[in-house]
């Protein structure tokens, strides 16, 4: 009470007005409510004296953000044309102001005030609350026109700019990744920051890359050039070119003038520029950048966004990342991520967790994550002061939303309704387009008619929570290569993903068959599949693609048919492999060691017969599965990927996912099953193909082998798997 009385005496305004005022909160917590993200606390400047804040003295309800209007005298200067019909250049406008400083005295003060606020931030009262917005945000609201005109004030945007400034000021941070909503305005906000940073530095370069070359050009022309053309002259440095640059906005003076260019009387230029480049991973390699706009990276399929960032980050720093001189904002629209690109974007995000940093204080990517749920700033749930109506609206807010519930409940109601429908396609689409959690950003946009996508998505969420389901590593020879057993060695960066590690004499079940002069597998409960790299899929001159998988068939001794399927241990994939190696021989050796470890046969794809030839050449001919269309053994190993075989693989996967998908442990395989479009798309999904061959190979002989051996067990009381013979 005494504090209120003191403020009343200090400010000399009505008590009823003063009681409606409050200070700015000292900090903002980002990602606070998301279970998968670390909370990032951003501290705000201390609230100044209230009489120094715009809107002071007004009743709270009359206080809101008010956009600045360029004074009429300055507008008139920008509209003057010379005898040739050309508008005045910046230098000519400033010259006229210098000629009559007294006449333009108030306008000069106003320009200085705008620059002060852009550089230092801005305070105003918003419905009684002292509110601070960053200088970037101030410029965006007042001078950065969008395609539909000036932006409206939104508290959600205010927090975006404050988070961006926090990352920009952190010496251990390159910037942040931002999974965003469609038409959320992130591209304009990012472009605004991009423009301000580059237009205030000497000899600075800013760059744009997007999902395609056309998309990058679109960002440059619509989100940089169009707003730049509409800015007042005092925020436009001298530039080289006309009013519509096509490929480069260069802040260098030119000898021409007007719409055709600028005649630089002063000779002062920044020598800075903003450009865009192709979507190639090395497009900016070797360039020193001070801002890098990484746009729609979840849609990038012709390349890997993780690899592109690993190259781009070198343009923003020196000293192996010790000195970061540049800044980046990396965004992608939720709900429109392409297959493959979305997973790469998720990998980038998952390696940007604020709480997981090395001894140097950096995350694995050098980035942080910003996520804002769909109910924050949802259209139709924003009041007259730009505040998000998330929970139950106040009486005053009811005027703006016309709903008696907040955005959170509105979205939950829609989800609850859609979840009651048997077909979950609409539910997934709505959750993907309106994610309320970080993990919800990465729902697939595939409408796959073959597989149970909701089941796969649910299982992927479970596997992300439980990191113990699968470990990575490599196989190594215990003795002479091709003549000895192998062992599995754990390695977090290993080429193999394993969900079943064999113990003791369970592994290396094979023997030398002297009659056929070949090693032969004994553990027929497993079957491997392989999809050999194709020459037309090589992504560089040094690396090629190859995939492999091992499927563990249904063991009815371990999992009898009367046991609930959810409790089965067998009938699932136990090993997956998809890598790019220096040579095809390295890939072939990995496939041999994989089969030796599990003691299992290999059923390879033979359109490219390398795996078959490699096995035969090195003494592993008897490891190859040979069968014909009737499931009987044949002289030909493996199978060509015909349309008929593709259809069978799709059907077997569909049955497997429906019955056993919630037990599958290999997220890499589930992702390919989820993302593949149709049988013609198999050439782009190596692991899907390799797993399909493992399934088919297993199904064509395992039931008969199982039956025969079970009968032999009953008659002779023998163990199922023979001892290893050397």
VOGU-3710 file (C-alpha; in Angstrom, 3 decimals, decimal comma):
1> xxxxxxxxxx> 0,000/0,000/0,000  2,848/2,341/0,913  4,609/1,536/-2,379  1,453/2,477/-4,334  1,129/5,725/-2,382  4,790/6,569/-3,063  4,259/6,007/-6,792  1,170/8,199/-6,721  3,146/11,037/-5,137  6,034/10,527/-7,561
11> xxxxxxxxxx> 4,006/10,426/-10,767  1,115/12,735/-9,836  -1,632/10,929/-11,727  -4,951/9,577/-10,568  -4,780/6,660/-8,205  -7,390/4,758/-10,222  -5,115/4,930/-13,273  -1,939/4,093/-11,380  -3,471/0,992/-9,815  -3,926/-0,465/-13,300
21> xxxxxxxxxx> -0,162/-0,399/-14,002  2,426/-3,143/-13,396  6,115/-3,722/-14,114  7,519/-5,963/-16,828  8,295/-9,503/-15,610  12,059/-9,916/-15,076  12,421/-12,894/-17,438  10,701/-15,150/-19,976  10,978/-18,953/-19,875  10,995/-20,533/-23,332
31> xxxxxxxxxx> 10,035/-24,192/-24,002  8,941/-24,365/-20,363  5,894/-26,581/-20,809  7,328/-29,034/-23,333  8,398/-32,417/-21,865  11,080/-33,006/-24,502  12,805/-29,609/-24,425  15,003/-27,804/-21,946  13,692/-24,570/-20,475  15,683/-21,526/-21,589
41> xxxxxxxxxx> 15,360/-18,469/-19,354  15,869/-15,091/-21,016  16,263/-12,109/-18,670  14,717/-8,786/-19,633  15,929/-5,235/-18,908  14,846/-3,657/-15,637  11,634/-1,646/-15,958  12,442/2,102/-16,142  10,472/4,765/-14,334  6,898/4,551/-15,522
51> xxxxxxxxxx> 6,796/8,160/-16,689  9,579/7,302/-19,161  7,446/4,642/-20,855  5,189/5,348/-23,849  1,506/5,401/-22,933  2,111/6,631/-19,386  -0,821/8,556/-17,952  -3,498/6,771/-19,979  -5,957/4,327/-18,445  -4,765/0,736/-18,920
61> xxxxxxxxxx> -7,481/-0,154/-21,430  -6,368/2,661/-23,715  -2,758/1,514/-23,781  -1,543/-0,611/-26,674  1,206/-0,624/-29,267  0,859/2,228/-31,748  2,659/2,125/-35,064  4,849/5,095/-35,977  3,921/7,327/-38,886  6,631/8,845/-41,060
71> xxxxxxxxxx> 6,314/12,667/-40,751  4,671/14,355/-43,729  7,753/16,481/-44,500  9,888/13,337/-44,854  7,240/11,614/-46,964  7,200/14,656/-49,229  10,979/14,436/-49,685  10,671/10,815/-50,807  8,023/11,729/-53,371  9,962/14,576/-55,058
81> xxxxxxxxxx> 10,900/13,938/-58,685  13,436/15,805/-60,758  12,935/17,091/-64,319  13,614/13,624/-65,706  10,905/12,061/-63,532  13,457/10,339/-61,292  13,045/10,202/-57,521  15,746/11,701/-55,323  18,542/9,487/-54,111  19,296/9,093/-50,403
91> xxxxxxxxxx> 22,218/11,480/-50,758  20,025/14,091/-52,437  17,365/13,774/-49,740  19,948/14,247/-46,987  21,398/17,201/-48,862  18,010/18,949/-48,836  17,673/18,309/-45,083  21,175/19,706/-44,492  20,242/22,821/-46,476  17,401/23,656/-44,054
101> xxxxxxxxxx> 18,118/22,057/-40,681  15,733/24,385/-38,811  12,829/23,508/-41,078  13,425/19,806/-40,516  14,413/20,075/-36,823  11,506/17,985/-35,494  11,908/15,450/-38,271  15,611/15,049/-37,450  14,718/14,408/-33,787  12,145/11,849/-34,868
111> xxxxxxxxxx> 14,670/10,015/-37,079  17,180/9,906/-34,208  14,482/8,532/-31,898  13,665/5,742/-34,358  17,306/4,750/-34,611  17,670/4,830/-30,827  14,740/2,471/-30,417  15,968/0,128/-33,158  19,386/-0,052/-31,492  18,300/-0,147/-27,833
121> xxxxxxxxxx> 14,755/-1,515/-27,748  11,470/0,121/-26,868  9,205/0,382/-23,795  5,456/0,948/-23,923  2,466/0,261/-21,715  0,232/-2,510/-23,001  -3,089/-2,725/-21,138  -1,368/-1,456/-17,991  1,718/-3,658/-18,203  5,132/-2,124/-18,829
131> xxxxxxxxxx> 6,305/-4,012/-21,922  9,737/-4,237/-23,513  10,257/-5,161/-27,160  13,594/-5,707/-28,837  14,846/-3,172/-31,381  14,529/-5,740/-34,162  10,874/-6,159/-33,238  10,369/-2,382/-33,183  11,771/-2,065/-36,701  9,656/-5,025/-37,882
141> xxxxxxxxxx> 6,424/-3,506/-36,576  7,041/-0,010/-37,905  9,122/-0,242/-41,054  9,050/-3,826/-42,427  5,993/-4,183/-44,639  4,643/-7,662/-45,330  2,767/-8,794/-48,433  -0,508/-7,649/-46,852  0,835/-4,474/-45,247  2,374/-3,672/-41,853
151> xxxxxxxxxx> 2,411/-6,509/-39,278  0,138/-6,443/-36,248  1,603/-6,461/-32,761  1,669/-9,987/-31,325  3,139/-11,021/-27,988  4,192/-14,273/-29,635  6,314/-12,291/-32,123  7,735/-10,205/-29,260  9,027/-13,372/-27,626  10,448/-14,636/-30,925
161> xxxxxxxxxx> 12,584/-11,507/-31,312  13,678/-11,591/-27,659  14,781/-15,208/-28,040  16,632/-14,341/-31,247  18,493/-11,527/-29,473  19,385/-13,896/-26,629  20,940/-16,376/-29,065  22,677/-13,579/-30,974  24,262/-12,334/-27,744  25,422/-15,776/-26,578
171> xxxxxxxxxx> 29,091/-16,259/-27,592  28,628/-20,047/-27,683  25,569/-20,015/-29,928  25,325/-19,746/-33,721  21,567/-19,224/-33,633  18,495/-21,403/-33,356  16,221/-23,865/-35,130  12,526/-23,112/-35,210  9,844/-25,633/-36,243  7,124/-23,189/-37,258
181> xxxxxxxxxx> 3,493/-23,127/-38,339  2,339/-22,312/-41,826  1,915/-18,567/-42,398  3,213/-17,871/-38,917  5,405/-15,057/-40,263  8,775/-16,536/-39,333  10,233/-15,943/-42,795  9,476/-12,204/-42,613  10,742/-11,938/-39,038  13,945/-13,771/-39,905
191> xxxxxxxxxx> 14,442/-11,672/-43,043  13,960/-8,507/-40,998  16,743/-9,527/-38,607  18,862/-10,537/-41,588  18,448/-7,128/-43,206  19,187/-5,162/-40,037  22,344/-7,079/-39,182  23,867/-6,784/-42,655  22,754/-3,176/-43,259  24,531/-2,035/-40,091
201> xxxxxxxxxx> 27,911/-3,670/-40,718  30,838/-2,892/-43,003  32,032/-5,593/-45,409  29,417/-8,072/-44,200  27,770/-10,861/-46,204  24,349/-12,382/-45,609  23,125/-15,523/-47,347  19,904/-17,438/-47,944  19,426/-21,123/-48,694  16,144/-22,973/-48,868
211> xxxxxxxxxx> 14,681/-26,314/-49,923  15,148/-25,427/-53,611  16,875/-22,751/-55,668  13,487/-21,231/-56,588  12,432/-21,090/-52,942  15,624/-19,248/-51,959  15,042/-16,693/-54,697  11,461/-16,258/-53,485  12,655/-15,508/-49,941  15,134/-12,972/-51,305
221> xxxxxxxxxx> 12,684/-11,148/-53,584  9,503/-11,237/-51,472  10,881/-11,098/-47,936  14,000/-8,940/-48,391  13,622/-6,814/-51,531  9,888/-5,997/-51,342  10,052/-4,704/-47,722  13,340/-2,901/-48,481  11,755/-0,990/-51,353  9,051/0,367/-49,010
231> xxxxxxxxxx> 11,376/1,449/-46,183  11,949/5,120/-45,404  15,202/6,450/-46,820  16,987/6,725/-43,458  17,018/2,911/-43,088  18,286/2,292/-46,628  22,070/2,498/-47,062  23,483/3,478/-50,442  23,164/0,535/-52,767  24,370/-0,617/-56,156
241> xxxxxxxxxx> 21,487/-1,213/-58,574  17,901/-0,198/-59,191  14,837/-0,534/-57,016  14,366/-4,205/-57,911  17,616/-6,191/-57,485  17,239/-9,717/-58,884  20,082/-11,673/-57,309  22,029/-9,388/-54,979  21,263/-6,484/-52,666  24,589/-4,690/-52,588
251> xxxxxxxxxx> 25,165/-1,775/-50,234  27,721/-0,130/-52,493  27,386/3,233/-54,235  26,879/3,447/-57,973  27,608/6,156/-60,536  24,033/6,006/-61,877  20,953/7,414/-60,195  17,245/7,246/-59,404  15,290/4,103/-60,214  18,156/3,008/-62,388
261> xxxxxxxxxx> 20,649/3,298/-59,560  22,133/5,683/-57,024  24,662/8,457/-57,569  26,829/8,470/-54,455  27,842/12,062/-53,762  29,413/11,262/-50,400  31,277/8,195/-51,570  30,436/6,440/-48,269  29,287/2,853/-48,643  29,064/-0,207/-46,406
271> xxxxxxxxxx> 30,400/-2,660/-48,991  27,989/-5,243/-47,568  25,523/-7,471/-49,393  22,666/-9,979/-49,126  22,426/-12,852/-51,595  20,800/-16,236/-52,111  22,334/-19,393/-53,501  21,403/-22,861/-54,685  20,242/-25,579/-52,305  23,512/-27,497/-52,728
281> xxxxxxxxxx> 25,326/-28,435/-49,538  28,487/-26,536/-50,496  26,856/-23,422/-51,997  28,377/-21,032/-49,434  31,512/-23,055/-48,711  34,491/-20,700/-48,286  32,354/-17,571/-47,833  32,493/-15,501/-44,660  28,907/-14,850/-43,583  27,486/-12,647/-40,858
291> xxxxxxxxxx> 23,946/-13,944/-41,293  22,717/-17,243/-42,709  19,005/-17,790/-43,310  18,330/-21,544/-43,504  14,735/-21,665/-44,758  12,268/-24,616/-44,993  14,975/-27,116/-44,182  12,494/-29,864/-43,302  11,528/-29,965/-46,984  15,058/-30,475/-48,309
301> xxxxxxxxxx> 15,249/-33,874/-50,028  17,969/-33,276/-52,632  20,655/-33,233/-49,975  21,020/-33,550/-46,229  20,307/-30,496/-44,086  22,647/-31,761/-41,345  25,567/-31,961/-43,736  24,665/-28,601/-45,256  24,705/-26,989/-41,810  28,054/-28,591/-40,956
311> xxxxxxxxxx> 29,503/-26,762/-43,958  27,593/-23,523/-43,442  28,585/-23,150/-39,783  32,209/-22,842/-40,883  31,237/-19,667/-42,743  29,967/-18,117/-39,484  32,984/-18,808/-37,277  36,728/-19,230/-37,049  39,026/-21,157/-34,761  37,042/-24,428/-34,959
321> xxxxxxxxxx> 33,977/-22,601/-33,668  35,759/-20,715/-30,902  34,998/-17,314/-32,427  31,461/-17,056/-33,753  31,040/-13,884/-35,790  27,828/-14,783/-37,635  24,238/-15,638/-36,779  21,683/-18,062/-38,205  17,966/-18,749/-37,930  16,811/-22,090/-39,343
331> xxxxxxxxxx> 13,120/-22,706/-39,894  10,771/-25,241/-41,406  7,010/-25,296/-41,740  5,306/-27,878/-39,552  3,047/-30,196/-41,524  4,837/-29,791/-44,833  8,076/-31,603/-44,167  9,050/-33,992/-46,916  9,942/-37,621/-46,294  13,613/-37,863/-45,438
341> xxxxxxxxxx> 13,992/-34,111/-45,103  11,799/-34,045/-42,021  13,865/-36,717/-40,307  17,099/-34,894/-41,123  15,592/-31,724/-39,674  14,620/-33,652/-36,548  18,187/-34,925/-36,235  19,403/-31,332/-36,434  16,903/-30,308/-33,761  17,609/-33,247/-31,464
351> xxxxxxxxxx> 21,301/-32,344/-31,534  20,494/-28,760/-30,515  19,181/-29,423/-27,010  20,082/-26,524/-24,713  20,901/-28,806/-21,772  23,247/-31,072/-23,741  26,423/-29,081/-24,308  30,092/-29,984/-24,405  32,839/-28,660/-22,151  33,153/-25,634/-24,450
361> xxxxxxxxxx> 29,543/-24,673/-23,753  28,166/-25,572/-27,200  25,481/-28,009/-28,269  26,403/-30,615/-30,890  25,176/-28,273/-33,636  26,002/-24,990/-31,928  22,272/-24,166/-32,115  19,364/-23,943/-29,665  15,696/-24,861/-30,225  12,710/-22,552/-30,042
371> xxxxxxxxxx> 9,264/-24,147/-30,091  5,969/-22,327/-29,674  2,836/-24,517/-29,472  -0,011/-24,004/-31,917  -2,331/-22,603/-29,267  0,055/-19,688/-28,648  -1,066/-16,956/-31,048  -3,617/-19,148/-32,837  -5,634/-17,064/-35,307  -8,934/-16,067/-33,733
381> xxxxxxxxxx> -7,512/-16,354/-30,228  -5,591/-13,077/-29,931  -7,001/-10,118/-28,030  -6,856/-6,414/-28,895  -3,516/-6,058/-27,136  -1,793/-8,809/-29,122  -1,919/-11,301/-26,234  -2,578/-14,987/-26,892  -5,837/-16,307/-25,442  -4,558/-19,738/-24,458
391> xxxxxxxxxx> -6,826/-20,700/-21,576  -10,300/-19,544/-20,561  -10,749/-15,968/-21,813  -11,480/-13,078/-19,506  -14,688/-11,121/-19,874  -12,742/-8,478/-21,802  -11,176/-11,080/-24,122  -14,551/-12,585/-25,012  -15,112/-9,562/-27,227  -12,196/-10,634/-29,449
401> xxxxxxxxxx> -12,501/-14,426/-29,524  -16,297/-14,943/-29,368  -15,434/-18,304/-27,771  -15,879/-19,227/-24,107  -12,810/-21,432/-24,277  -9,164/-20,722/-25,010  -7,061/-21,934/-27,935  -5,658/-24,868/-25,970  -9,117/-26,307/-25,245  -10,248/-25,563/-28,791
411> xxxxxxxxxx> -7,424/-27,693/-30,217  -7,944/-30,448/-27,623  -11,636/-30,629/-28,503  -10,810/-31,149/-32,163  -8,223/-33,817/-31,356  -10,659/-35,643/-29,070  -13,304/-35,673/-31,803  -10,944/-36,920/-34,523  -9,455/-39,575/-32,237  -12,863/-41,283/-32,052
421> xxxxxxxxxx> -12,811/-41,942/-35,802  -11,541/-45,331/-36,979  -9,497/-43,748/-39,767  -6,770/-41,747/-37,998  -5,607/-39,906/-41,130  -7,457/-36,699/-40,286  -6,275/-36,866/-36,684  -2,632/-37,123/-37,733  -3,039/-34,297/-40,240  -4,596/-31,993/-37,645
431> xxxxxxxxxx> -1,969/-32,803/-34,991  0,794/-32,249/-37,528  -0,606/-28,886/-38,620  -1,316/-27,753/-35,055  1,386/-29,311/-32,867  1,118/-28,578/-29,180  4,407/-30,322/-28,369  7,841/-30,432/-29,941  7,521/-34,075/-30,936  4,220/-33,301/-32,635
441> xxxxxxxxxx> 6,110/-31,198/-35,198  7,519/-34,279/-36,867  4,420/-36,252/-37,747  4,692/-37,444/-41,319  2,712/-35,781/-44,081  2,444/-39,065/-45,988  -1,010/-40,417/-46,725  0,303/-43,964/-47,094  -2,475/-46,353/-48,135  -0,420/-49,461/-47,373
451> xxxxxxxxxx> 0,651/-49,184/-43,735  -0,823/-48,265/-40,361  0,783/-44,829/-40,039  -0,752/-43,906/-36,645  0,659/-47,120/-35,187  4,097/-46,377/-36,634  4,052/-42,796/-35,326  3,077/-43,983/-31,851  5,853/-46,586/-31,854  8,406/-44,018/-33,026
461> xxxxxxxxxx> 7,448/-41,781/-30,104  8,002/-44,693/-27,711  11,400/-45,484/-29,201  12,484/-41,854/-28,903  11,655/-42,007/-25,202  13,403/-45,340/-24,643  16,980/-45,199/-25,910  17,760/-48,718/-24,601  15,893/-50,528/-27,377  18,770/-50,273/-29,819
471> xxxxxxxxxx> 22,538/-49,853/-29,670  25,062/-49,016/-32,374  28,370/-50,611/-33,174  30,499/-52,482/-35,711  31,633/-56,037/-36,375  35,301/-56,990/-36,218  37,161/-60,153/-37,181  38,504/-62,183/-34,266  41,224/-63,641/-36,487  42,064/-63,831/-40,157
481> xxxxxxxxxx> 39,392/-62,114/-42,270  36,944/-64,515/-43,959  38,391/-67,441/-41,964  37,351/-66,656/-38,392  34,518/-65,658/-36,131  33,438/-62,048/-35,632  32,542/-59,959/-32,602  30,281/-56,987/-32,094  31,901/-53,833/-30,661  29,689/-51,034/-29,357
491> xxxxxxxxxx> 30,283/-47,611/-30,902  27,822/-44,699/-30,664  28,711/-43,830/-34,271  28,758/-47,423/-35,483  27,346/-48,530/-38,814  25,074/-51,249/-37,392  21,972/-50,746/-35,263  21,349/-53,777/-33,062  18,346/-54,700/-30,929  19,449/-58,241/-30,104
501> xxxxxxxxxx> 22,970/-58,961/-28,919  23,767/-62,664/-28,951  25,325/-64,124/-25,820  28,098/-66,736/-25,557  27,822/-69,506/-28,108  24,586/-68,078/-29,533  26,639/-66,167/-32,116  28,847/-67,366/-34,971  26,771/-70,469/-35,748  28,347/-71,605/-39,012
511> xxxxxxxxxx> 30,635/-74,363/-40,298  32,871/-75,220/-43,216  31,172/-77,459/-45,794  34,067/-79,269/-47,467  31,864/-80,754/-50,174  30,896/-77,300/-51,482  34,075/-75,532/-50,297  32,015/-72,881/-48,607  31,074/-71,661/-45,171  27,476/-72,526/-44,317
521> xxxxxxxxxx> 25,052/-70,994/-41,753  23,438/-73,026/-38,992  21,158/-70,498/-37,309  18,230/-70,640/-39,722  15,994/-68,843/-37,272  17,366/-65,610/-38,726  17,551/-64,347/-42,294  19,439/-61,370/-43,700  18,500/-59,173/-46,626  20,617/-56,749/-48,639
531> xxxxxxxxxx> 19,984/-53,964/-51,101  23,182/-53,225/-52,977  24,041/-49,642/-53,853  23,285/-48,501/-57,382  25,712/-46,440/-59,387  23,010/-43,849/-60,106  22,525/-43,279/-56,372  26,103/-42,343/-55,607  26,040/-38,952/-53,884  29,737/-38,226/-54,400
541> xxxxxxxxxx> 32,719/-39,719/-56,129  33,967/-41,380/-52,944  30,867/-42,810/-51,271  28,132/-45,268/-52,182  24,932/-46,478/-50,509  24,245/-49,963/-49,210  21,683/-51,418/-46,832  21,208/-54,621/-44,873  18,843/-56,077/-42,290  18,425/-59,250/-40,226
551> xxxxxxxxxx> 14,985/-60,626/-39,371  14,421/-63,034/-36,476  11,693/-65,459/-37,485  8,901/-66,650/-35,251  10,296/-69,149/-32,739  7,280/-71,167/-31,591  9,289/-72,735/-28,763  9,926/-69,276/-27,329  6,619/-67,745/-28,441  3,888/-70,402/-28,822
561> xxxxxxxxxx> 0,860/-69,410/-30,833  -1,371/-69,282/-27,772  0,802/-66,577/-26,236  -0,329/-62,975/-26,653  1,491/-61,433/-29,626  2,347/-58,325/-27,571  4,538/-60,555/-25,371  6,431/-62,268/-28,172  10,193/-61,850/-28,267  10,829/-63,289/-31,725
571> xxxxxxxxxx> 9,384/-62,423/-35,147  11,003/-58,990/-35,461  14,040/-57,240/-36,932  17,200/-57,448/-34,834  19,765/-55,609/-36,984  19,637/-52,771/-39,523  22,314/-51,127/-41,643  22,251/-48,223/-44,095  25,503/-46,466/-44,837  27,691/-44,788/-47,405
581> xxxxxxxxxx> 31,148/-46,336/-47,522  34,313/-45,551/-49,493  34,132/-48,802/-51,525  31,582/-51,462/-52,357  33,968/-54,093/-50,973  33,708/-52,469/-47,526  29,947/-52,797/-47,755  30,180/-56,415/-48,891  32,473/-57,297/-45,978  30,019/-55,733/-43,539
591> xxxxxxxxxx> 27,242/-57,923/-44,939  29,392/-61,048/-44,554  30,269/-60,236/-40,937  26,625/-59,498/-40,147  25,605/-62,937/-41,434  28,445/-64,680/-39,591  27,533/-63,069/-36,279  23,914/-64,220/-36,515  24,876/-67,446/-38,314  22,120/-66,702/-40,791
601> xxxxxxxxxx> 21,609/-66,980/-44,552  21,521/-63,954/-46,847  18,755/-63,253/-49,361  20,090/-60,421/-51,549  18,571/-58,205/-54,185  20,216/-59,191/-57,474  19,414/-56,425/-59,950  22,924/-55,372/-59,034  24,555/-58,758/-58,218  27,476/-57,448/-56,157
611> xxxxxxxxxx> 26,500/-59,053/-52,819  26,013/-62,450/-54,466  29,341/-62,204/-56,288  31,161/-60,986/-53,164  29,849/-63,870/-51,053  30,665/-66,450/-53,731  34,166/-65,084/-54,341  35,153/-65,173/-50,664  33,826/-68,642/-49,821  30,330/-67,878/-48,529
621> xxxxxxxxxx> 28,277/-69,283/-51,403  26,284/-71,553/-49,049  25,166/-68,511/-47,062  23,035/-67,361/-50,003  19,326/-68,202/-50,037  18,246/-69,930/-53,247  14,551/-70,342/-54,031  12,083/-70,124/-56,873  8,590/-68,666/-57,095  7,132/-71,750/-55,332
631> xxxxxxxxxx> 9,429/-71,315/-52,368  11,638/-74,294/-53,342  15,396/-74,132/-53,434  16,940/-73,276/-56,786  20,364/-72,749/-58,311  19,882/-68,976/-58,408  20,653/-66,993/-55,241  18,575/-63,961/-54,270  15,999/-62,342/-56,487  15,569/-59,467/-58,914
641> xxxxxxxxxx> 13,316/-56,662/-57,705  10,415/-57,244/-60,066  7,022/-55,561/-59,756  5,598/-58,843/-58,458  8,266/-59,128/-55,760  7,802/-55,486/-54,740  4,099/-56,110/-54,294  4,843/-59,116/-52,125  7,298/-57,124/-50,004  4,702/-54,396/-49,472
651> xxxxxxxxxx> 2,075/-56,948/-48,475  4,405/-58,708/-46,034  5,378/-55,379/-44,463  1,714/-54,419/-44,132  0,912/-57,652/-42,276  4,035/-57,332/-40,138  3,336/-53,730/-39,101  -0,303/-54,463/-38,312  0,509/-57,446/-36,095  3,965/-56,687/-34,763
661> xxxxxxxxxx> 4,648/-53,000/-35,400  4,308/-52,048/-31,724  7,145/-54,450/-30,893  9,526/-53,286/-33,609  12,657/-51,670/-32,175  14,377/-50,223/-35,239  13,218/-46,648/-35,724  15,328/-46,225/-38,871  13,352/-49,001/-40,577  10,002/-47,739/-39,280
671> xxxxxxxxxx> 10,763/-44,296/-40,689  11,354/-45,732/-44,161  8,173/-47,823/-43,955  6,292/-44,699/-42,937  7,740/-42,431/-45,614  7,761/-44,638/-48,718  5,028/-43,661/-51,181  4,496/-46,761/-53,344  6,310/-49,674/-54,959  7,938/-47,398/-57,546
681> xxxxxxxxxx> 9,550/-45,492/-54,668  11,499/-48,527/-53,398  14,619/-47,500/-55,279  14,874/-44,506/-52,921  14,515/-46,547/-49,723  17,444/-48,925/-49,415  16,739/-50,122/-45,879  13,072/-50,761/-46,696  14,187/-52,959/-49,596  16,833/-54,792/-47,537
691> xxxxxxxxxx> 14,336/-55,457/-44,751  11,799/-56,638/-47,318  14,259/-59,190/-48,680  14,981/-60,398/-45,142  11,234/-60,857/-44,564  10,689/-62,706/-47,837  13,768/-64,866/-47,409  12,677/-65,864/-43,944  9,083/-66,607/-44,893  9,988/-68,844/-47,818
701> xxxxxxxxxx> 11,782/-71,527/-45,869  11,557/-70,842/-42,132  8,115/-72,448/-41,501  9,256/-75,752/-43,067  12,617/-75,678/-41,286  10,876/-74,913/-38,000  8,440/-77,756/-38,460  11,117/-80,305/-39,387  13,395/-79,395/-36,504  10,593/-79,384/-33,946
711> xxxxxxxxxx> 9,653/-82,896/-35,059  13,308/-83,943/-34,768  13,474/-82,426/-31,284  10,494/-84,501/-30,163  11,967/-87,706/-31,595  15,600/-87,381/-30,591  15,474/-84,812/-27,728  18,176/-82,823/-29,501  18,893/-79,083/-29,358  17,687/-77,102/-32,335
721> xxxxxx> 21,011/-75,528/-33,387  24,046/-77,685/-34,123  27,486/-77,030/-32,675  29,977/-75,010/-34,711  32,361/-77,161/-36,731  35,698/-75,848/-38,021
//
